Amino acid sequence: MEDTIVAISTALGVGAISIVRVSGKEAISVVKKVFTNANFGEAPSHTIHYGYIKDQNENIDEVLVMLMRAPKTYTTEDTVEINCHGGINTTNKIVEVLLKNGCRLAEPGEFTKRAFLNGRINLVEAESVNDLITAKTDAARNMALNNVGGMLSSKIKNLRAKMVQVLANIEVNIDYPEYEDELEVTHNILNKNLAEISTELQKLIADSKNGRLIKEGINVAIVGKPNVGKSSILNTLLDEEKAIVTNIPGTTRDIVEGSISLNGILLNFIDTAGIRETDDEVEKIGVIKSKKIASTADLILFVVSNNEKISNDELELLKEFPREKLLILINKSDLKTKIDVDKLKGYEYFPGNIFDTNGLDKLKEAIINKFNLGKIITKDVSYISNLRQIELVNKAYKSLENASLAEEKKLPIDIIEIDLRDAWEYLGELIGDAYNEELVDNIFANFCLGK
Amino acid sequence: MIKMYDVIVVGGGHAGIEACHIAAIRGKKTLLITSNLNNIGDMPCNPSIGGTAKGIIVREVDALGGLMGKIADKSHLQIKMLNNSKGPAVRSLRAQADKITYPHNMQEALKKTENLEIKEAMVEDLIVKDDTVLGIITEAGEKILAKTVILTTGTYLKGNILVGAKNTPGGPHGERRSNHLSDRLKEYGLKILRLKTGTPQRIKASSIDFSVMKREDGDDKLWTFSLDDQPSYQVADQHPCYLIYTNAKTHEIIKANLKKSAMYGGYATGIGPRYCPSIEDKIVRFADKERHQLFLEPESLYYDDWYLQGFSTSMPEDVQELMVHSLKGLEKAVITKYAYAIEYDAIDPLQIKPSLENKVLANLFTAGQINGTSGYEEAAGQGIIAGINASLKVDNEEPLILKRSDAYIGVLIDDLVTKGTIEPYRMLTSRAEFRLLLRHDNADLRLRDYAYKYHTISEETYNRLLLKRKQIKELTNYLKENHCKLTSEVENIFKQNKLDIPKSSLSFYDLLKRPEITINFIKKIITIDYPEEVEEQVEIAVKYEGYINKAYREVEKLNKLELKEIPEDIDYQKVKNLASEARQKLTQVRPRTIAQASRISGVNPVDISLLSIYLKKEYNHD
């Protein structure tokens, strides 16, 4: 980690100020070369300095520079933060000057990576910091903050404590077979314990789905045949003119996205090209893409027109999507009813139009109910939310399933235990606990053995 | 002229025996020095060899060419296989050994060993020059030179026997202790630990009412520890042990007298093992338990003592009388020997290399309780490695270091030198992460290549191993190539054995994968005629193939890290940003590889990445 790295730390775009962050052995000396304030290099740590950033003799911007010396910094290295005026050109120019004078552009997440490698934060914290940076809603931010604080860790620790008790009991039976007084972990007992632990893990996995919802939001694909008013519905929901709305069927070819926050959860709307069988090559691609998006979305908002008879094409298309993902909006409820709603029997549907906020509120309510958003606690949450964590929990769950399978086959207890121990270790990996003496300690703490 | 040996072994216990025997059969001029010739191979504590994990170590010692298994086979009163139903990985033999016959047979075996001399003397100092050991000095001032010295001093370094408030200097059986050797070691720069262990009462057989106790017999099947022995006993000739329990009265007596025990009265300073608590410890720590299990085990056919397993205590003698008499069947018991605790000096095992050579004093090796372990088998396992490595050192050859995936002995030594210990260390199957591979049934397959390489087994023995490997391969192929055709005759065999008939014909290999199918069942359908141990290997390998392969994959992962060596001259002060605990532990342990470093408690994954980065930068490591 010899390099000194630089990056723009604030979001790109128009804001009042931007911050350029420099970290590494040469951070202070590089900035000194381009900063007009002569006292800067020798100043004490954690001080702020006024001056100009210059490129040779030309002043680029009037700035405030924060000087933080190692090790009490985010990366534990010498760190300098330059507060400059917002605007992409000025900020980029400052970065350019620093690059010219010996810095290297930081890779995404490299400041956090250094904080992790330098031992300042642990892996879960590092991941959470990353989540915090990219958090889009308050709920996501709360979740990330809680993980930094270790609420998730303590949940997993409790689960592991339960597992280690079963493991220790099995180990005691194995290492002290002559002790008839100790509870023998029979297949029955093991079965019961495996089921209990599985249930809790399942809950974690279910929660992790909530975690993903909190972090990434719900992807809602708006699907329907051309000219039923998908884009106008979307625009009304987003309160802005983003999608191109015309009366010519098939003009919305590109996927238009926009998001709103509902109960603290992000709804990401995806407008799809009007799905219908078509010979137009460009439109064909759009149709295939739309079907694909619809199939990966969390929710499909299927729009039909109140003013038209429902077509066989639409009914065919409806069958392509899983029912539990579908909500049908009968649009243009202000126009004359020509639709035969009997054909939508078995589907969840409701009327609405862009002039009727009541109808759209009902739509929002339906989404809230569908995803149980009322039940997702968005404050003080510690859901598992990132991919590495979800993967480890899934692996742990899979191992438990294997253990149950081995249990069903009545394989010997020390074979079944292998999978149970794996599950325990995966969860350990999740919270950053490597193999340690925990199991052996538990054996001696909880069982009475000896010569 | 001063005598010069290749290897001197100090101490004739289970570690010392294996050390001197293996060095001698490797052709090294070896001297065993012990304070009492008659105590060579003595069993001062429990009258048993083997047990969970320990039984597997005995097999490993045997596979490497050691004595313990062979002598135990000739000297036991009963033998059984533990954990038979709990799975292939955790099966282990345990024998009640006769405390007279075992040492006697051991002494005979040593007398017959070529290149080995035995001498009676108390060693009180080492000859040391430039941090290198050149020999030993006896109590009488005699100096004996050697290229290497192995200390296996057991509990004799400043041993103290504790019974209640009574504190008597000495080793087990009232033997004399070594008064100065541990002080000398300290002067030479070694860190000394004070450890404690204990042993229960011995009871006169004729005073025991066995009729009210539960009888525990040996197995109906004949067993041997040694892979080369045929059983030399009859099932019916075995002798029983007995099971009894403590009761409310026992617990009352102990609670009322707690302050009188050496441990609770504050008369002892050593750290005792958690797995071997005294009965007063058990009653204090597990207050809600109404009873504790105890065993009565015969010590020998040649004298009258029975060992009261589970009742170890440091209470004074009068309280012990009350305690013993409160037990069912022991109301009139005559105590021939009171229980006692013993404290002794050991060296901090973090000062030992994985070869068991000392880091501070070159050419000095240690094995057994001096390294902080407990148990005859743990001692023997270290002894044989110390003996092999001391003799390799004489020839300036690289040491034998068993991996954690090779043997329990490898786990044992790696744990000691990597994690250290603050209490006497006992082997447990749970300490071995690859225990599915470290089975009692495959010790020869795991270790005899090493034994052959280091000339500790004969050509003939090795050829038997090669034949076994060949037969395993043959039988495996045979099962793969032949299919179980579902004729009505075959279907009947399934029916007769109340087994589900397969839906379609399949190979016997696949058939054997089914949990309920055994190789003995398959033998009812096709002819298989291989030695039992070959059939057993194939059956385990086929049945648990998935699990075994997974274990091998994990071994491979670990071995990759084991290949990442850390240079001996590394300066951990220069590794940036290490947590201070990690820096201190790494400096103290000086791990050989990244894998070993990752096992040190207090060294976290972050420290390992920092260390890897440093090695990459400074030493061009990958």
Interface residues (C-beta under 8 A of the other chain):
Chain A: M1 T76 F116 L117 N118 G119 N122 L123 E171 N173 I174 D175 Y176 P177 E178 Y179 E180 D181 K409 K410 L411 P412 I413 D414 I415 I418 G432 A434 Y435 N436 E437 L439 V440 I443 F444 C448 L449 G450 K451
Chain B: C45 N46 T52 A53 L82 N83 S85 K86 G87 P88 A89 V90 T199 P200 L243 R274 Y275 C276 P277 S278 D281 K282 R285 F286 K289 R291 H292 Q293 F295 Q309 G310 S312 K419 L428 T429 S430 R431 E433 R435 L436 P515 E516 Y544 Y547 K550 K576 N577 L578 A579 S598 R599 S601 N604 P605 V606 D607 S609 L610 I613
